[in-house]
């Protein structure tokens, strides 16, 4: 029975540690999105925007990431002069 008790105790501690790390990562994400949205660098709902951009054909999903479909669009968005289309 001591092995079962030890296993349960270690499982509980491990679960709490993982939950705390995940909670902190979620808070960092929310804080980062808020800061970037207030500065005008990201939309308020970036995941919804990425889904819309995929539906519009501007982005594609590659595994767990989004990629630009067109290099010209990427260069225009990242370039210093955004006044020209």
N, C-alpha and C positions, 0 to 999 in steps of 0.2 A: 504494500500500500504506500510506502514511502516514495517509491518510484513514480506512482501515479500522481501523488500530491506534488512532487517536485516538477513533474511534467506539466501539470495544470498551472502551477505558479509561474514557471518559466514561459509558458504559452501566454498567460495573461500579461506578464511584463513585456514580452515581445510585441504583443498586440497593441498595448498602450503606447509603446515607443513608436511603432509604425504609424499609428493613428495621429500622434503628436507631430511627427515629421510631415505627414500628408496635410494636416491642418495648417501648419506653418507655410508649406508650399502654396496652398490655396490662398492664404492671406497675402503672400507676396505677389501672386498673380493678380488678385483683385486690386491691390495697391498700385501695382505697375500699370494696369489698364486705366485706372482712374487718373493717375499722374499723366500718362501719355494722352488720354482723351482731353483732359483739361488744357493741355498745351497744344492741342490740335494735331497731334502726330498719329493718332489712331482713332478709329471710330469707337463709340461707346460700347458696341457689341461686336468685337472682332471676329468671333466664331460665326455669327450670322452674316457678317460682311463677306467672310471667306466662302461660305456656302453660296451666297448670292453671286460672287465673282466666278465660282465654278459653274453655276447655272448659266451665267452670261458668256462663258467661254474665255474668260480672262485668266483664270488660274486652272491648274489641274492638281489632283491629289496623287502624290507619289509616296506610298507607304503612310507614314504618320506626318508628312509635311505637305505644304502647298508649294507649287512651283508656277512661275509665270509661263504662259504659253508662248508669249512673244517677247523676244529679247529687246526689241525696240521699245516696248512699253516699260520694261524694267529699266532700261537706260534712261528713258525720259523721266521716270519717277525718282531715280537716284541721282540724276544729273544736277549740276548746280543751277542751270537755267531751265526752269519749268514753264516759261512763257510760250515756247513754241510747241505745237502738237507734234 
